[in-house]
Amino acid sequence: MSKDAIVLGAGIVGVSVALHLQARGVRVTLVDRRAPGEETSFGNAGLIEASSVVPYGFPRDWRTLLRLARNDSTMLRYDVRSLPSYARWLATYWRESSPQRLAGAARDLLPLISRCVAEHEALVARTDLRELVRPVGWLEAYRSPEAFERERKAAQHLAAEHGLRTESFDAAGLRAAEASLGDGYAGAIHWIDPASVADPGALVKGYAELFLREGGRFATGDARTLRAQGSGWQVQTDDGPLSAELAVIAMGPWSDQVTSLLGYRVPLMVKRGYHMHYASAAGAPLLRPVVDIEGGYVVAPMKRGLRLTTGVELATRGRPPSYVQLDAAELAARPVFRLGERLDENPWMGMRPCTPDMRPVLGPAPRHAGLWFAFGHNHHGLTLGPVTGRLVAEMIVGETPFTDPTPYSAQRFG
């Protein structure tokens, strides 16, 4: 296929789209304001979440809602000045998180989630990045014995339904499996199928290097300059105007800054998050990422050290960072994970691109020929990047998609 394409956004999704288009004979230029893998793709917990077959819905339990409303939780915090901007989005998110609608979202996402590890492995096999992707799964840890027992049974049912593998550890079993952990957890569920990435930013950069080695191009430019030109598209770069027949918007939390200029009203909002790396004061390494369910944070073993990632902060893009949530998570995590000194000069802050129905936006732009969307992956950008790249590339070149892309269409927003 002798076509040219511009892919806007050099995070995990954009790089994956570029690679899959390139493999199908499309000449691709990847455009971003920064180098690949330096924004949202850099700062996540490094999970390729093959077991996350149910999206993260809005809490429906009134006790949980009252607790979160106090705005002192490590799981969720909100910037009061930003809340009016989120009001309509949160109302829709609440509606879409009803049990019936959440089950529908899970069904729609399953074809992507079920292939996420395999699609990463297919790209890793073409690189020297194998040491970054560890097939160790992750631990879902509970401080409350009652919560652990309840969720252990639910996990067994979910695993049986979807062909996933799990094992459960009581407190003693968990200490035996993870010798670096201190006291604090009543038990944990080990989801075996997911993979853990030791340096997400390096993984994305490695995929981008593969793209460049195989003939792809990278240009620094401003995606907001994208304009229709004749039968194609043009964007301004540091090297001058760049034109192509096709353009793909894969800019994660900034995607709406381009789509809105073209007349689309996609309800994309950001959930902000923070991370910090720590030295370990334990006598043994942490082997698997641990999600503290009640705490709403993750501690993951990374090449740089132990990465603590926070839960959700609702704050619009322009608001200054607030480290209260990170500080609270650190206070809770320090004794059980034996966190040592901070290794980063400042906390990292990033943004998750979220739609209220928890589905990404993938496929052709409804009113512009040659324009394609690939964004809105909520909490699963790293997880779904390569499988998204495959699906979008299949649609663009006219192959039969491996799954029906209708649930991800931008047309659902009118």
Backbone torsions as a table, in degrees:
resi	resn	phi	psi	omega
1	MET	NA	115.8	-176.0
2	SER	-99.2	75.2	175.4
3	LYS	-122.3	161.4	174.3
4	ASP	-112.1	144.5	179.5
5	ALA	-139.8	144.2	169.5
6	ILE	-106.3	125.4	173.2
7	VAL	-108.8	117.4	-177.5
8	LEU	-93.8	112.8	-179.4
9	GLY	117.9	121.0	-176.7
10	ALA	-112.9	34.9	168.6
11	GLY	-85.1	-167.9	-176.1
12	ILE	-60.8	-37.0	-178.5
13	VAL	-71.7	-49.5	-179.2
14	GLY	-61.6	-44.0	178.9
15	VAL	-62.6	-39.3	179.7
16	SER	-67.4	-41.4	175.8
17	VAL	-60.4	-45.2	-179.3
18	ALA	-59.6	-44.4	179.9
19	LEU	-63.0	-43.7	-177.5
20	HIS	-71.5	-34.6	174.2
21	LEU	-66.3	-43.9	178.8
22	GLN	-56.9	-42.5	-179.6
23	ALA	-64.8	-17.9	-179.8
24	ARG	-104.2	17.0	172.3
25	GLY	88.9	8.8	178.9
26	VAL	-88.1	137.7	175.2
27	ARG	-84.2	117.2	-168.8
28	VAL	-119.2	137.3	167.4
29	THR	-117.7	126.0	178.9
30	LEU	-93.5	129.6	-175.3
31	VAL	-123.9	131.5	175.5
32	ASP	-155.7	161.7	176.8
33	ARG	-80.3	-19.7	178.7
34	ARG	-126.6	171.9	177.3
35	ALA	-66.7	160.7	-179.0
36	PRO	-58.4	142.6	171.6
37	GLY	72.5	26.1	-175.9
38	GLU	-112.9	5.5	178.7
39	GLU	-115.3	-122.7	-175.6
40	THR	-57.4	-37.5	-177.9
41	SER	-65.4	-17.3	-177.7
42	PHE	-78.7	-32.6	-161.9
43	GLY	-109.3	16.6	-175.8
44	ASN	-86.3	-176.7	-177.5
45	ALA	-82.3	1.0	175.3
46	GLY	74.5	26.5	-178.4
47	LEU	-100.7	130.4	167.6
48	ILE	-100.7	97.1	-158.2
49	GLU	-89.9	72.5	180.0
50	ALA	-64.6	-19.5	-179.1
51	SER	-94.1	-4.1	-177.1
52	SER	-84.9	66.4	-175.6
53	VAL	-81.8	-8.3	174.3
54	VAL	-117.4	124.7	-178.6
55	PRO	-64.4	165.4	177.0
56	TYR	-80.2	99.8	-178.1
57	GLY	-86.8	169.2	175.2
58	PHE	-70.1	132.2	-179.8
59	PRO	-56.6	138.1	-179.2
60	ARG	-111.1	-13.4	-179.6
61	ASP	-77.5	127.8	-173.5
62	TRP	-65.6	-31.1	178.1
63	ARG	-64.7	-42.0	177.4
64	THR	-64.1	-42.1	-179.8
65	LEU	-62.7	-42.2	178.4
66	LEU	-63.7	-38.6	179.4
67	ARG	-66.4	-42.4	-179.7
68	LEU	-69.6	-31.2	-179.2
69	ALA	-63.2	-23.0	179.2
70	ARG	-69.6	-16.8	175.2
71	ASN	63.9	35.6	176.2
72	ASP	-129.1	21.7	-176.7
73	SER	-91.4	145.1	171.8
74	THR	-75.6	-13.8	-179.8
75	MET	-79.8	-42.3	-177.9
76	LEU	-150.7	134.5	170.9
77	ARG	-133.1	159.4	-179.9
78	TYR	-137.8	146.5	174.6
79	ASP	-88.3	117.2	-173.2
80	VAL	-57.6	-40.0	-178.5
81	ARG	-67.8	-20.6	-178.8
82	SER	-88.2	-18.9	-171.5
83	LEU	-56.1	-40.9	178.2
84	PRO	-56.2	-34.2	178.9
85	SER	-68.3	-24.5	-177.9
86	TYR	-94.0	-8.2	-167.3
87	ALA	-55.9	-53.3	-177.9
88	ARG	-66.7	-40.5	179.8
89	TRP	-62.5	-44.2	-179.5
90	LEU	-66.0	-36.6	177.8
91	ALA	-62.7	-41.3	178.0
92	THR	-69.0	-40.6	178.2
93	TYR	-60.0	-42.6	176.5
94	TRP	-58.6	-48.1	-179.4
95	ARG	-62.4	-43.5	-177.2
96	GLU	-71.5	-12.5	180.0
97	SER	-94.4	7.3	173.1
98	SER	-60.8	153.8	-175.9
99	PRO	-52.7	-42.5	-177.6
100	GLN	-68.5	-45.2	-178.6
101	ARG	-70.8	-36.0	177.4
102	LEU	-63.8	-38.7	176.7
103	ALA	-63.2	-36.3	177.0
104	GLY	-66.0	-40.6	176.7
105	ALA	-62.9	-40.6	178.7
106	ALA	-62.1	-42.2	178.4
107	ARG	-62.5	-41.7	-177.5
108	ASP	-68.6	-34.3	-177.7
109	LEU	-84.2	-18.6	-174.7
110	LEU	-55.2	-42.7	179.3
111	PRO	-59.2	-29.4	177.7
112	LEU	-81.0	-48.1	-178.1
113	ILE	-60.8	-41.3	-174.6
114	SER	-67.0	-19.2	-179.2
115	ARG	-106.4	3.9	-169.2
116	CYS	-64.9	-44.0	-178.4
117	VAL	-68.9	-42.8	-178.7
118	ALA	-61.1	-39.7	-179.4
119	GLU	-71.0	-35.5	172.3
120	HIS	-63.3	-45.0	-178.0
121	GLU	-60.7	-36.1	179.4
122	ALA	-63.6	-37.0	177.1
123	LEU	-75.7	-42.8	180.0
124	VAL	-58.7	-35.7	-178.9
125	ALA	-62.5	-19.0	-179.8
126	ARG	-96.5	7.9	-175.2
127	THR	-133.1	-174.3	173.1
128	ASP	-109.0	34.5	-173.6
129	LEU	-99.1	9.9	-172.6
130	ARG	-55.0	-37.4	-176.8
131	GLU	-67.4	-16.4	-179.7
132	LEU	-81.8	-21.1	-174.1
133	VAL	-111.0	111.4	-173.7
134	ARG	-106.6	125.9	-179.7
135	PRO	-83.9	61.2	-173.1
136	VAL	-110.7	-4.8	-176.5
137	GLY	70.8	-159.7	176.1
138	TRP	-152.6	162.5	-176.4
139	LEU	-108.7	132.1	175.0
140	GLU	-103.6	103.3	-168.6
141	ALA	-103.6	143.1	-176.5
142	TYR	-125.7	134.2	175.8
143	ARG	-84.8	-28.7	-178.4
144	SER	-92.9	126.4	176.7
145	PRO	-59.7	-37.3	-179.1
146	GLU	-65.8	-44.5	178.7
147	ALA	-64.6	-41.0	179.3
148	PHE	-60.4	-46.5	-178.4
149	GLU	-65.7	-41.1	179.4
150	ARG	-63.7	-47.7	-176.4
151	GLU	-75.2	-26.0	175.7
152	ARG	-61.9	-44.3	179.4
153	LYS	-66.8	-41.0	178.5
154	ALA	-63.5	-39.1	179.7
155	ALA	-65.0	-39.6	177.9
156	GLN	-60.8	-42.5	179.0
157	HIS	-65.3	-45.7	-178.7
158	LEU	-64.4	-41.2	179.9
159	ALA	-63.6	-42.8	179.2
160	ALA	-64.3	-38.2	-178.6
161	GLU	-66.2	-33.7	-173.1
162	HIS	-113.2	8.4	178.0
163	GLY	68.8	32.0	179.5
164	LEU	-96.5	160.3	-179.3
165	ARG	-109.3	133.5	176.0
166	THR	-138.7	161.3	165.2
167	GLU	-144.4	153.5	-176.7
168	SER	-115.8	143.5	177.1
169	PHE	-121.8	129.2	166.7
170	ASP	-77.3	-175.9	-174.6
171	ALA	-57.7	-44.8	-179.7
172	ALA	-67.6	-41.4	179.1
173	GLY	-64.2	-35.6	179.0
174	LEU	-67.2	-41.8	178.3
175	ARG	-64.4	-32.1	177.6
176	ALA	-72.2	-36.5	-178.5
177	ALA	-77.1	-32.8	-178.6
178	GLU	-129.7	87.5	-173.2
179	ALA	-66.2	-16.3	-178.4
180	SER	-79.1	-15.6	-174.9
181	LEU	-80.2	141.5	171.7
182	GLY	-90.0	-173.8	178.2
183	ASP	-69.9	153.8	177.1
184	GLY	148.9	-25.6	-178.7
185	TYR	-107.2	137.2	176.4
186	ALA	-78.9	-22.4	179.8
187	GLY	172.2	175.2	-178.1
188	ALA	-152.7	151.7	174.6
189	ILE	-105.5	124.1	177.8
190	HIS	-94.8	109.8	172.4
191	TRP	-86.9	114.4	-167.5
192	ILE	-84.2	-31.7	-170.7
193	ASP	-72.1	-32.7	-179.2
194	PRO	-64.2	164.0	174.6
195	ALA	-114.5	159.3	179.7
196	SER	-120.8	133.7	-178.3
197	VAL	-104.0	125.0	-174.5
198	ALA	-78.4	-13.8	177.7
199	ASP	-161.5	88.3	-176.0
200	PRO	-57.6	-41.1	179.0
201	GLY	-61.5	-41.4	178.7
202	ALA	-66.7	-34.2	177.9
203	LEU	-63.4	-46.1	179.9
204	VAL	-64.5	-41.8	178.0
205	LYS	-62.7	-36.6	177.6
206	GLY	-65.7	-40.7	175.7
207	TYR	-63.8	-39.7	179.1
208	ALA	-65.5	-37.3	176.8
209	GLU	-64.1	-37.7	174.9
210	LEU	-60.8	-44.5	178.3
211	PHE	-58.3	-44.5	-179.1
212	LEU	-69.7	-39.9	178.7
213	ARG	-60.2	-32.1	-176.9
214	GLU	-92.9	16.0	170.9
215	GLY	106.2	1.5	177.9
216	GLY	-74.0	165.1	179.6
217	ARG	-123.0	150.8	174.0
218	PHE	-125.2	138.3	178.3
219	ALA	-135.8	142.6	174.7
220	THR	-87.7	127.1	-177.1
221	GLY	-164.2	175.2	-178.5
222	ASP	-106.1	108.9	-176.5
223	ALA	-62.7	-22.9	-178.2
224	ARG	-70.0	-8.4	176.4
225	THR	-89.0	4.1	-178.7
226	LEU	-59.3	130.1	179.4
227	ARG	-142.0	146.3	171.4
228	ALA	-69.0	136.6	179.3
229	GLN	-138.9	109.3	-176.2
230	GLY	60.2	-124.3	178.4
231	SER	-97.0	11.7	-177.9
232	GLY	-136.4	-150.3	-173.6
233	TRP	-138.4	151.2	179.7
234	GLN	-137.5	143.2	175.8
235	VAL	-137.5	148.2	179.9
236	GLN	-87.3	132.5	177.5
237	THR	-125.0	172.8	177.7
238	ASP	-63.7	-19.2	178.8
239	ASP	-99.5	10.2	-179.2
240	GLY	109.0	-176.5	-178.8
241	PRO	-67.4	140.4	179.3
242	LEU	-120.9	127.2	-177.1
243	SER	-120.0	149.5	177.9
244	ALA	-160.1	162.4	178.7
245	GLU	-70.5	-32.4	-174.2
246	LEU	-124.3	151.6	172.8
247	ALA	-138.9	139.0	179.3
248	VAL	-121.7	123.7	176.9
249	ILE	-92.7	110.3	-177.8
250	ALA	-135.4	55.5	-170.4
251	MET	-104.0	18.6	176.8
252	GLY	53.5	-127.7	-174.2
253	PRO	-69.8	-7.1	177.5
254	TRP	-102.6	4.1	-174.7
255	SER	-60.5	-37.1	-177.5
256	ASP	-68.9	-17.8	176.2
257	GLN	-67.3	-22.1	175.8
258	VAL	-96.9	-46.3	-177.5
259	THR	-62.1	-34.9	-179.1
260	SER	-66.5	-33.8	178.2
261	LEU	-66.5	-21.5	179.2
262	LEU	-97.9	7.1	174.3
263	GLY	94.5	10.3	-179.8
264	TYR	-97.6	141.6	179.9
265	ARG	-117.0	70.3	178.2
266	VAL	-82.4	126.1	-177.0
267	PRO	-77.1	73.9	-179.3
268	LEU	-102.8	123.5	175.1
269	MET	-126.0	165.0	-177.3
270	VAL	-108.2	142.6	165.8
271	LYS	-110.2	114.7	-177.0
272	ARG	-82.2	158.5	178.1
273	GLY	-154.0	162.7	-175.0
274	TYR	-131.2	156.5	168.9
275	HIS	-144.5	159.2	175.5
276	MET	-146.7	144.6	175.2
277	HIS	-99.9	147.3	-178.2
278	TYR	-133.7	148.4	165.6
279	ALA	-71.9	158.0	178.2
280	SER	-101.6	132.0	175.2
281	ALA	-98.7	8.2	179.2
282	ALA	-85.1	162.6	179.9
283	GLY	-89.6	1.8	-179.4
284	ALA	-141.9	154.8	179.7
285	PRO	-77.5	150.9	169.2
286	LEU	-76.8	126.0	-172.9
287	LEU	-90.7	-28.0	-174.9
288	ARG	-136.1	152.2	170.8
289	PRO	-62.3	144.9	179.4
290	VAL	-123.2	124.7	174.3
291	VAL	-98.8	114.8	175.6
292	ASP	-82.3	102.7	-171.3
293	ILE	-64.1	-49.3	179.9
294	GLU	-67.3	-31.9	-179.3
295	GLY	-80.7	-24.7	178.7
296	GLY	73.1	28.1	177.8
297	TYR	-135.1	168.2	179.3
298	VAL	-125.0	139.9	167.3
299	VAL	-117.4	121.0	-175.0
300	ALA	-126.5	138.2	175.5
301	PRO	-74.5	121.7	-179.6
302	MET	-122.1	168.2	177.6
303	LYS	-61.1	-33.4	-177.0
304	ARG	-81.3	-20.5	-176.2
305	GLY	148.7	-158.9	176.3
306	LEU	-84.4	119.1	-179.6
307	ARG	-95.8	120.1	174.3
308	LEU	-97.8	119.5	177.8
309	THR	-113.5	139.8	-175.4
310	THR	-85.6	173.6	171.7
311	GLY	-75.6	-142.4	-172.1
312	VAL	-99.3	137.0	167.7
313	GLU	-119.9	125.1	176.4
314	LEU	-91.8	104.1	179.5
315	ALA	-155.3	136.9	-177.7
316	THR	-70.0	164.6	-171.3
317	ARG	-56.3	-35.7	-173.4
318	GLY	-85.1	-6.0	-177.2
319	ARG	-75.8	145.9	-179.2
320	PRO	-67.7	156.0	179.3
321	PRO	-66.9	152.0	174.2
322	SER	-130.4	124.5	-174.5
323	TYR	-98.2	12.2	-178.7
324	VAL	-60.3	-43.6	-178.0
325	GLN	-65.2	-43.0	178.0
326	LEU	-63.9	-43.1	-180.0
327	ASP	-61.9	-40.0	179.5
328	ALA	-68.0	-40.3	178.2
329	ALA	-65.1	-39.5	178.1
330	GLU	-61.9	-42.2	179.7
331	LEU	-60.4	-40.5	179.9
332	ALA	-73.7	-35.5	-174.0
333	ALA	-84.1	-27.0	-170.4
334	ARG	-54.3	-49.2	-176.2
335	PRO	-70.2	-39.7	-175.4
336	VAL	-75.8	-31.7	-180.0
337	PHE	-97.9	-2.7	-179.3
338	ARG	53.0	52.7	-179.5
339	LEU	-68.6	136.5	175.4
340	GLY	-96.2	-142.9	-176.2
341	GLU	-71.6	153.6	172.8
342	ARG	-69.2	139.4	-176.5
343	LEU	-105.8	-13.8	-179.9
344	ASP	-101.9	144.7	179.3
345	GLU	-63.1	-41.1	178.5
346	ASN	-137.7	152.6	174.1
347	PRO	-62.0	147.7	173.9
348	TRP	-89.2	142.1	174.9
349	MET	-125.8	134.8	177.4
350	GLY	-139.7	177.9	-174.8
351	MET	-132.7	133.5	176.2
352	ARG	-94.8	130.4	-179.6
353	PRO	-85.1	113.0	-168.1
354	CYS	-121.9	134.8	171.1
355	THR	-102.0	150.9	-176.2
356	PRO	-72.1	-18.7	177.7
357	ASP	-97.8	7.2	171.1
358	MET	68.0	13.6	176.5
359	ARG	-109.3	144.7	175.6
360	PRO	-71.7	169.1	177.1
361	VAL	-107.9	105.9	-174.1
362	LEU	-132.2	131.1	174.9
363	GLY	129.9	-171.3	-176.1
364	PRO	-70.9	146.3	171.6
365	ALA	-67.3	132.3	-173.0
366	PRO	-61.1	-29.4	-171.2
367	ARG	-120.9	9.8	-178.6
368	HIS	-135.8	117.5	178.0
369	ALA	-67.1	138.7	176.2
370	GLY	81.0	3.6	179.3
371	LEU	-110.1	133.9	-175.3
372	TRP	-130.9	150.6	-179.7
373	PHE	-113.0	142.6	176.3
374	ALA	-155.3	78.5	-177.1
375	PHE	-158.3	178.7	176.1
376	GLY	83.0	42.1	-174.3
377	HIS	-88.9	8.7	175.5
378	ASN	57.3	-122.0	-178.3
379	HIS	-89.9	5.2	-167.8
380	HIS	-122.9	34.2	179.7
381	GLY	-62.9	-51.2	178.5
382	LEU	-61.6	-41.7	-179.9
383	THR	-59.8	-46.2	-168.6
384	LEU	-101.8	3.0	-178.2
385	GLY	-55.4	-60.5	-177.5
386	PRO	-62.5	-39.0	-180.0
387	VAL	-69.8	-32.8	172.7
388	THR	-63.6	-44.5	178.9
389	GLY	-56.3	-42.7	179.1
390	ARG	-63.7	-48.5	-175.7
391	LEU	-64.0	-45.9	-178.8
392	VAL	-65.4	-40.9	178.4
393	ALA	-63.8	-40.8	177.4
394	GLU	-59.6	-42.9	178.9
395	MET	-65.0	-43.4	-175.8
396	ILE	-63.2	-42.7	-175.8
397	VAL	-88.5	-2.4	176.1
398	GLY	88.2	14.7	172.8
399	GLU	-74.0	161.1	173.5
400	THR	-72.7	117.5	-178.1
401	PRO	-62.3	148.6	-178.4
402	PHE	-69.0	-16.9	174.9
403	THR	-147.1	159.8	179.4
404	ASP	-66.9	118.6	-177.3
405	PRO	-84.5	0.1	-175.9
406	THR	-51.7	-43.3	-177.5
407	PRO	-62.3	-15.6	-176.9
408	TYR	-102.5	2.8	-174.3
409	SER	-67.9	142.2	175.2
410	ALA	-65.8	-18.3	-179.8
411	GLN	-64.0	-18.0	180.0
412	ARG	-66.6	-16.5	179.7
413	PHE	-95.4	4.3	177.4
414	GLY	86.4	NA	NA
